[in-house]
Amino acid sequence: MVILTAVAAAETMIATTGLTATVKWSHDILVRGRKIGGILLEMDASDYMVIGLGINVNSNSERFPKEIREKTTSVLMETGKPFSRIILMC
């Protein structure tokens, strides 16, 4: 399930932003080798599954901790313009 979510998120990012997104096995979404999103999965084999998806949309580099600034990006940083989170989620 995690890999399906990651592929769907990457394909949505490509379709809505024009950025070339890839999946790093199996929880990270990358653009130009930098992490733009990630997936968390919690499940109980008999009862439920919760999938959480986080994508850096309108963040600039100052919002990221110094230790990860060179490894992290956002749609804003890649395109140079703010992006609607609603369009990205639909």
KAVENZI-V17990 format. One record per pair of residues at least 12 apart in sequence whose ideal C-beta (glycine too) atoms are under 10 Angstrom apart, sorted by sequence separation. I is the first residue (numbers start at 1). J is the second residue. D is the distance in whole Angstrom. If there is no record, write none. Layout:
# KAVENZI-V17990
i=I j=J d=D
i=I j=J d=D
This chain:
# KAVENZI-V17990
i=9 j=21 d=8
i=10 j=22 d=6
i=11 j=23 d=10
i=19 j=31 d=5
i=20 j=32 d=8
i=27 j=39 d=5
i=39 j=51 d=7
i=40 j=52 d=4
i=41 j=53 d=10
i=61 j=73 d=8
i=10 j=23 d=5
i=19 j=32 d=8
i=26 j=39 d=8
i=27 j=40 d=7
i=39 j=52 d=7
i=40 j=53 d=8
i=59 j=72 d=8
i=61 j=74 d=8
i=63 j=76 d=10
i=64 j=77 d=10
i=75 j=88 d=7
i=7 j=21 d=10
i=9 j=23 d=8
i=10 j=24 d=10
i=17 j=31 d=9
i=22 j=36 d=10
i=23 j=37 d=10
i=24 j=38 d=9
i=27 j=41 d=8
i=38 j=52 d=9
i=39 j=53 d=5
i=40 j=54 d=8
i=59 j=73 d=9
i=60 j=74 d=7
i=6 j=21 d=10
i=7 j=22 d=10
i=8 j=23 d=10
i=21 j=36 d=7
i=26 j=41 d=9
i=38 j=53 d=8
i=39 j=54 d=8
i=59 j=74 d=4
i=61 j=76 d=10
i=6 j=22 d=9
i=7 j=23 d=6
i=13 j=29 d=7
i=21 j=37 d=8
i=23 j=39 d=9
i=37 j=53 d=7
i=38 j=54 d=6
i=39 j=55 d=10
i=56 j=72 d=7
i=58 j=74 d=7
i=59 j=75 d=9
i=60 j=76 d=6
i=61 j=77 d=6
i=6 j=23 d=4
i=12 j=29 d=10
i=14 j=31 d=10
i=19 j=36 d=8
i=37 j=54 d=6
i=38 j=55 d=8
i=56 j=73 d=7
i=57 j=74 d=6
i=58 j=75 d=7
i=59 j=76 d=6
i=60 j=77 d=6
i=5 j=23 d=10
i=6 j=24 d=8
i=10 j=28 d=10
i=13 j=31 d=8
i=36 j=54 d=10
i=37 j=55 d=4
i=38 j=56 d=9
i=56 j=74 d=4
i=57 j=75 d=5
i=58 j=76 d=5
i=59 j=77 d=7
i=6 j=25 d=9
i=7 j=26 d=10
i=10 j=29 d=5
i=17 j=36 d=10
i=36 j=55 d=6
i=37 j=56 d=7
i=55 j=74 d=8
i=56 j=75 d=7
i=57 j=76 d=7
i=58 j=77 d=9
i=3 j=23 d=7
i=6 j=26 d=6
i=9 j=29 d=5
i=10 j=30 d=8
i=36 j=56 d=5
i=37 j=57 d=9
i=55 j=75 d=7
i=56 j=76 d=8
i=2 j=23 d=10
i=5 j=26 d=9
i=6 j=27 d=7
i=10 j=31 d=9
i=35 j=56 d=8
i=36 j=57 d=9
i=56 j=77 d=8
i=3 j=25 d=8
i=4 j=26 d=10
i=5 j=27 d=9
i=6 j=28 d=8
i=7 j=29 d=9
i=34 j=56 d=10
i=56 j=78 d=10
i=2 j=25 d=9
i=3 j=26 d=5
i=6 j=29 d=6
i=13 j=36 d=7
i=36 j=59 d=10
i=58 j=81 d=9
i=2 j=26 d=5
i=3 j=27 d=9
i=5 j=29 d=10
i=13 j=37 d=8
i=29 j=53 d=9
i=58 j=82 d=5
i=1 j=26 d=10
i=2 j=27 d=6
i=29 j=54 d=9
i=31 j=56 d=10
i=57 j=82 d=8
i=58 j=83 d=6
i=10 j=36 d=9
i=29 j=55 d=7
i=57 j=83 d=6
i=58 j=84 d=9
i=9 j=36 d=9
i=10 j=37 d=8
i=29 j=56 d=10
i=57 j=84 d=8
i=58 j=85 d=7
i=9 j=37 d=6
i=55 j=83 d=10
i=57 j=85 d=5
i=9 j=38 d=9
i=35 j=64 d=10
i=9 j=39 d=7
i=55 j=85 d=8
i=57 j=87 d=10
i=6 j=37 d=8
i=57 j=88 d=6
i=6 j=38 d=9
i=57 j=89 d=10
i=6 j=39 d=6
i=35 j=68 d=8
i=55 j=88 d=7
i=5 j=39 d=5
i=21 j=55 d=10
i=34 j=68 d=10
i=55 j=89 d=9
i=4 j=39 d=10
i=5 j=40 d=10
i=34 j=69 d=10
i=37 j=72 d=10
i=3 j=39 d=9
i=5 j=41 d=8
i=34 j=70 d=8
i=35 j=71 d=6
i=36 j=72 d=8
i=37 j=73 d=10
i=53 j=89 d=9
i=2 j=39 d=6
i=34 j=71 d=6
i=35 j=72 d=5
i=36 j=73 d=5
i=37 j=74 d=9
i=1 j=39 d=9
i=2 j=40 d=9
i=17 j=55 d=10
i=33 j=71 d=9
i=34 j=72 d=6
i=35 j=73 d=7
i=36 j=74 d=6
i=37 j=75 d=10
i=2 j=41 d=5
i=34 j=73 d=4
i=35 j=74 d=10
i=36 j=75 d=7
i=1 j=41 d=6
i=17 j=57 d=9
i=33 j=73 d=9
i=34 j=74 d=9
i=12 j=53 d=10
i=30 j=71 d=10
i=32 j=73 d=7
i=36 j=77 d=9
i=1 j=43 d=8
i=13 j=55 d=7
i=31 j=73 d=6
i=36 j=78 d=7
i=12 j=55 d=9
i=30 j=73 d=9
i=31 j=74 d=9
i=34 j=77 d=9
i=9 j=53 d=6
i=13 j=57 d=10
i=31 j=75 d=8
i=34 j=78 d=9
i=6 j=51 d=10
i=8 j=53 d=9
i=9 j=54 d=10
i=32 j=77 d=10
i=5 j=51 d=5
i=9 j=55 d=7
i=31 j=77 d=9
i=32 j=78 d=7
i=4 j=51 d=9
i=5 j=52 d=9
i=6 j=53 d=9
i=31 j=78 d=6
i=1 j=49 d=7
i=5 j=53 d=6
i=31 j=79 d=10
i=2 j=51 d=7
i=1 j=51 d=6
i=37 j=88 d=10
i=19 j=73 d=9
i=21 j=75 d=10
i=19 j=75 d=7
i=18 j=75 d=10
i=21 j=78 d=10
i=17 j=75 d=5
i=20 j=78 d=9
i=16 j=75 d=9
i=19 j=78 d=5
i=18 j=78 d=9
i=19 j=79 d=7
i=17 j=78 d=8
i=18 j=79 d=8
i=13 j=75 d=8
i=17 j=79 d=6
i=19 j=83 d=10
i=13 j=78 d=10
i=17 j=83 d=6
i=16 j=83 d=8
i=16 j=84 d=9
i=13 j=83 d=10
i=17 j=87 d=9
i=16 j=87 d=6
i=17 j=88 d=7
i=16 j=88 d=5
i=15 j=88 d=10
i=16 j=89 d=9
i=16 j=90 d=8
i=12 j=87 d=10
i=13 j=88 d=7
i=12 j=88 d=7
i=12 j=89 d=8
i=12 j=90 d=9
i=9 j=88 d=9
i=9 j=89 d=10
